[in-house]
Amino acid sequence: MRLTQDQQTAIRSAGAEMFGAKVGVWLFGSRVDDSLRGGDIDILLDIADPVDNPALLAAQFAVKVSRLMAGRKVDVVVFAPNLARLPIHDVAFREGIKL
């Protein structure tokens, strides 16, 4: 995984701050492959409770994490009980690493 322990902790803390202690924060995409370089940070938020306006929540979390990561591009996908399960969710759960 190409995130430092401090970065992982900061991302987990941001998730808990915004969504509560039950949120699952998953890193997926190129950052889980140590043989690659660069790339944005792809995050899946697994939220235990139904959410309103998931696009806004994803954008707010992406901005928060981007600021923590010195402006690095961050993409966020939200999964919650009231949202349809999409192929991107399956990829993130299958190939990702829970922080």
C-alpha positions as CSV (number, residue, x, y, z in Angstrom):
1,M,0.0,0.0,0.0
2,R,1.4,3.4,-1.0
3,L,0.2,5.4,2.0
4,T,2.2,6.1,5.1
5,Q,0.9,5.1,8.5
6,D,0.2,8.7,9.3
7,Q,-1.8,9.2,6.1
8,Q,-3.8,6.0,6.8
9,T,-4.6,7.3,10.3
10,A,-5.5,10.7,9.0
11,I,-7.9,9.3,6.5
12,R,-9.5,6.9,9.0
13,S,-9.9,9.7,11.5
14,A,-11.5,12.0,8.9
15,G,-14.0,9.2,8.1
16,A,-14.9,8.7,11.8
17,E,-15.2,12.4,12.3
18,M,-17.6,12.8,9.4
19,F,-19.6,9.6,9.6
20,G,-19.0,8.0,13.0
21,A,-16.9,5.2,14.4
22,K,-18.8,2.5,12.4
23,V,-17.7,3.8,9.0
24,G,-15.5,1.4,6.9
25,V,-12.8,3.3,5.0
26,W,-11.3,1.3,2.1
27,L,-8.4,2.2,-0.1
28,F,-8.6,0.7,-3.6
29,G,-7.2,1.4,-7.1
30,S,-3.5,2.0,-7.9
31,R,-2.5,3.0,-4.4
32,V,-2.9,-0.6,-3.1
33,D,-0.2,-1.8,-5.6
34,D,3.3,-1.1,-4.3
35,S,4.9,-1.7,-7.7
36,L,3.1,1.4,-9.2
37,R,3.9,5.1,-8.8
38,G,1.8,8.2,-8.5
39,G,-1.9,8.1,-9.0
40,D,-4.8,9.5,-7.1
41,I,-6.3,8.2,-3.9
42,D,-9.4,6.1,-4.4
43,I,-11.5,5.6,-1.3
44,L,-14.7,3.7,-0.6
45,L,-16.8,4.8,2.4
46,D,-18.9,1.9,3.8
47,I,-21.5,3.8,5.8
48,A,-23.6,1.7,8.2
49,D,-26.7,4.0,8.1
50,P,-28.7,5.2,5.2
51,V,-27.5,8.5,3.7
52,D,-29.0,11.5,2.0
53,N,-27.2,13.1,-0.9
54,P,-24.3,10.7,-1.2
55,A,-22.7,12.8,-4.0
56,L,-22.3,15.7,-1.6
57,L,-20.9,13.5,1.2
58,A,-18.4,12.0,-1.3
59,A,-17.3,15.5,-2.4
60,Q,-17.0,16.8,1.1
61,F,-14.9,13.9,2.2
62,A,-12.7,14.1,-1.0
63,V,-11.9,17.7,-0.2
64,K,-11.1,16.9,3.4
65,V,-8.7,14.1,2.5
66,S,-7.2,16.1,-0.4
67,R,-6.3,18.9,2.1
68,L,-4.8,16.3,4.4
69,M,-2.7,14.9,1.5
70,A,-1.3,18.2,0.4
71,G,-3.7,18.6,-2.5
72,R,-3.5,15.1,-4.0
73,K,-6.5,14.2,-6.1
74,V,-9.0,12.0,-4.2
75,D,-11.9,10.0,-5.6
76,V,-14.6,8.8,-3.2
77,V,-17.3,6.2,-3.6
78,V,-20.1,5.8,-1.1
79,F,-21.8,2.6,-0.1
80,A,-24.8,2.6,2.3
81,P,-27.8,0.4,2.9
82,N,-30.1,2.7,0.9
83,L,-27.9,2.9,-2.2
84,A,-27.7,0.5,-5.1
85,R,-24.7,-1.8,-5.1
86,L,-22.7,-1.0,-8.2
87,P,-19.8,-2.8,-9.9
88,I,-17.3,-0.2,-8.5
89,H,-18.4,-1.2,-5.0
90,D,-17.6,-4.9,-5.8
91,V,-14.2,-3.9,-7.1
92,A,-13.4,-1.8,-4.1
93,F,-14.4,-4.5,-1.6
94,R,-12.7,-7.3,-3.6
95,E,-9.4,-5.5,-4.4
96,G,-9.2,-2.9,-1.7
97,I,-7.6,-2.7,1.7
98,K,-9.6,-1.6,4.7
99,L,-7.8,1.2,6.5
